[in-house]
Amino acid sequence: MSYARGWQAIHLEMSDRIPHTEYIFHRQFTLKMTGLDPESRDPGEREQATIKLARALDYDFMWSAYFMPYEGLRTEMGHGQYTETGTDIVEAVTPFTSPEQVLAFEPERDIRAPSAGELTELVRAWHARAQADYPEAVLPGGFYRGVFTWAILTFGWEQFMLAAAIDEPRFDRILEGFTRITRRVVDAHIAARIPIFLWHDDLVWSQGPPFRPQWYRKYIFPRYRRLWAPLREAGIKILFCCDGDFTAFIDDLAEAGCDGFIFEPYTSLAEIVERYGRTHVIMGNIDTRILTFGSHDQIRAEVKRCGDLGRGCPGYFFAVGNHIPYNVPIPAIECYLEAIREMGRR
């Protein structure tokens, strides 16, 4: 692991090799590499398994975002099996059954969250503990709920989309309430002097935006500019992270003020490299489907594709953009890791 290499890449300084981060939930591979069970009933063993795996795989950056504690109505979207033991399976449930219930919601009235002052101490303590666990890798602060994701996780997709379509002005007020709560998290990071902010917001699906692009340009990206401006003024780097295909919004996000992009294979690495390869951090794009179903030659070709595109970009990081779950064959993971070691030299 190299904190220096990760820090160089975040600040667009060319390092000796392409840095690496990963998102992996693979019990058998972790057991093989660390001797610890990441799905153990013992939370201490689970935590140490993750820490030891990051060191073994030589991460230069750890994906990290702050999950603010709060009380209030929320929707459980449901979760299919992603871990080997299936402990992550969750049934979908929502308290919102009509658009009118959504439109009656007032975030600042109905969500009980810490104040900015309280959040400053919470964020500072959380980040210090997490960085201490990974002293040899860059570990950002950040926030998981952005603006759009607040609506997904509070109302669920169906009622969110219906309410936003039925009454845009009323839904705009809801988004503004989420924005003001999010500003507390932003202010807390500034006060706590966290140098990097990972902004997670799942704006799109695998086939692109579910709303017309102009809707985002009216209701989402202006709020990003407002929220990101104080971070930029404080010298804090903003890394935007989103699942799905946000190729259509690359320019909007750059114009709003983000310093980097973290993304799955659906978003075009080639387009980001062409337009922002020298000016922005770029993480990911290696396709886990190729690791799961491809031959070793195909895996190496996928690493070569990303390496060839990213090698001249000072902020590019190797990563499997949509995670490495338990069903990926261990020899495929080993082939991938060997390939990035070999092809990561600059």
N, C-alpha and C positions, 0 to 999 in steps of 0.2 A: 504494500500500500504506500502511496505517496501523497501526503498532504500538499507538498510543494507542486507536484505535477497537476493535481486537481485545481489548486489555486491559480496556477499559471493559465490553465485552460479557461477557467471562469473569467479571467482578466485578459483573455485573448493574447496570451504570450505563448509562442510555439514551444512545446515541451519536447523531450527527447523521443517520446513515443506517444501514440494515441492513448489517452487515458481511458479508464474502464469503470463502469458501474453496472449493477445488475439488480434485477428484481426476480427472486427465485423462491418458490415454495415447493421444494422437492425433498420429501422426507428421506428417501433412500440415499440420494446423492449427499445430502447433508450428513447423514449417519456415516457414510463412507469417508467423507472428508474430515469430520470432526469427532466422531464417536458419540455425538450428542443427538438427542431426539428433538427436532423442532416442534413436534406435536405432543410432547410429553405433558403429563398432568402437572408436572412441576414447573411453575412459571420461571423459576431461576434457570432450569435446564434449557427451556425454550429460548430465553434471552441469550444465554451463553452460546447456544448453537448458532444463532444468527450472527453474533459477534465473531465467533471463531471462523465461520464460513466466509465472512467478508474479508478477514485477514488472509485466509487461505487462497482466496480468489483474487487478491491484490486489488481491491477496489480503491479508486482515487476519490470517489464521491459517493455519499450515501443519500438515497432518496429519503426525504424527511419533510413532514409538514405538521404543524401544530393542530391538534384536535381539541378545540375549545370546549370545556364543559359547559353545559347549559341545560335548562329545564324548559319543556314546552312540547306541544304536539309535533309528531314527526311520523313519517311513513317508513315502514320497513319494506324495501323493494323486493325482498326475497334474495336468496343466494344459492346457486347450484353448487355442486361439489367441485372444489378447487384443490383441496388438500387430500392426501391419501386416505386419511381416516374419516373424512367427511364431517369433521366437527364444525365446518363452516356452513353447512346446509341450514338455511333459515327460510321459514315460510313468509310469504308476502302478507302484510297487514297494513291497513291505512285507516285513520280516523276521518278522512275526507272522502265523502261519497258523492259530492255534487260540486259543480263550479261555484255555486253561490256560497257554499261553505268556505271555499278557498278565498273568494273575493271579500268575505267578511273578516279574514285574518289580518291582524295588524302586528307585524314582527316585533316592534319595540314594546308593544303591550303584552303580547302573548309568548314572547321568548324571554326567559329570565337568565341573562348571561352576566358574567363578571364585568365590572367597569374597566375602563382603560388602565386605571391605576392598578387595580387588582391583577389585570392581565399582564402588566409589565413584570410583576414579580413571578407570576406563573410561567410566563414565556422564558424569562431569564433562567429560572431554575430548571425548567424542562430542557432547554438547549444546553446548559452546562452539563447536566447529567448525560445527555445523549452524546455530546461531543467527547466526553470523558470515556464513553464506551468505544468510540471510534477515533482515537487520537491521531491516527495516521491517514485519515481521509477527511475531505471537506464535508461538513454536515450543515445544511442550510436550516434556517427557520422556514416559516411559511404558514399557509392556511389551506385546508382541504376544501372549504365550502365556497370559495370565490363569491360570485353573485348568482350565476345560473344554477350552480349545484345546490345552493340553499333551496331553490324552488323544487328541484328534483327530489331531494331527500326529505323535504317537509311535506309536499303534496302528492308525490308520485307522478309519473309521467302523464298519465291520462288526464287527471284533474288539473294538473299544471297547464297542459296544452289547451284544454277546453277553456279554462278560465282566462288564459292570456289571449285567446282568440275572441272570446265573447265580449270582453270589456277591457280593452287595452289601457285606457286611462286609470281604471281602478287597479289593474294589475301592475301598472307602472308605480303606483304608490307602494305596493307590496315590495317590489324590487328596491325601491328607495329605502324602505325600512331595513331590508337585508343589507343594503349598502352601508347604512349608518352603523349597524352592528359590526360589520366587517371592518369599518374604519377604526373601531376600537382595537382590533387585532393588529392593524397596520401601525397605529400609534404606539402600541405596546412594543412592537419590534423595533421601532425607531428609538424609543426610550431605553430599551434593553440593549441597544447597539448590536443587533444581530446583522452581520454583513451581507447575508444573502437571503432572499425571500422566495421560496418556491410557491408559486401561485397555481393551485390546482383548480380547474373548472372544466367539467365535461360538457362542452358546448355542443358537441356533434355526435352523430352515430357513425357506424362504419361506412355508410354510404353518403355521409356529408351532413349538413345542417338540417334538422327537422323543421325549423322555422325559415321563412324567407330571409335571405341575407340582409335585406334592409331593416328587418325587425331588430337584428343584432346591432346594426349600425345606429339605430335610434335608441335602443334601451340598454344595451350591454356595454359596448365599447366606450361610449362617453363616461360611463361609471368607472371603467378601468382607468381611463385617463385621470379622473379625479382621485382615485385611490392610489394609483401608481406614482403620481406627481410628488407627494411628500416622501415616498421611499427613494425616488431618484434624487430629490433635493438633499436627502440624508446620505447619499452615496451608496445606497443599498442596491445590489444587483437583483433583478427580477427575472426569474426563470418560469416561463409559462408552461404548464403541463396539462395535456388533454388527451383522452382516448379518442378513437375514431379518426375521421378524415377532416382535418381543419385546413386543408390546402387552400380553400377559397378565402380564408381569413388571415393568411400569413402576413400580408401587407397591413391589414387593419391592426393586428397585434403589435407589429413593429412600430407602427405610427402611434399607437397608444402608449408605447414606452417600455415594452419588455426587452430584456437583454439576452434572452435565450429561449429555445424551444425544446421541450421534451415530448416525444411522440411515438406512436405505434407505426407499423409498416403502412397503414392506410394513407397517412399524410406523406406527401412527396418529399423525400430527402433531396432528390435532384433539384427541385424547384427552390427549396430553402437554401441549398448550397449555392446555387446560381445567384440568388439575390442577396443572401445574407451570410454567406460562408466566411467572409473576412470580418464581419462586424458583430456577429452574435454567437452565443453558445448554442451547440446543437447536440442533442443526446438521443441515441437510439436508432430505430428503424430496422434492425435485424429481425427477421420474421420467425417467430416461434413455430409456425406451421412447418417450416422447412426443417427445423430441428426435430420436430415430432415425426414427420412422414418422409423426409428426404434422405438421400444417400449421403455418405460422407463427402463425396465430390460436390454434391449440391450445397451442403453446408459450407464447405470451403468457398464455393462460388458466391454464396450470399455474403460471407464475411469480406470477400474481395470486392464485391460491389460497393458495400458501405465503406470499406477502407479506401478504395480508390476515390470515392466521392469526398470523403472526409479528411483525407491525409493532408491536404493543403489548407485545411480550415483550423486555425489555432484553437478554437473552442469545441472541436468535435470529440465526443466520447462514444466508444463502443458500448452498446447495450442491446439486449433482446427487448424490443420495444413493447411487446405485449406479454412479458413475464415468461418464466420457465416453470410450468406446473409439474405435478408428480408423474404425469403420463409421458413425459419426454424420456426416451431411452438414455440411460447413463452414458453409453459410448458416444451418443450424439452430443451430449453436453461436453464430454472430454474432447471430442473432435473440434467443437466450436472454440473452447478455451485454448486449445493448441493453436488453432488458426489465428485467433486474435493476438496471441503472443508472437507468432511468426510474422503476421502482416501488420502489426502495430508499430513496427520500427519506422521512424521517419528518416 
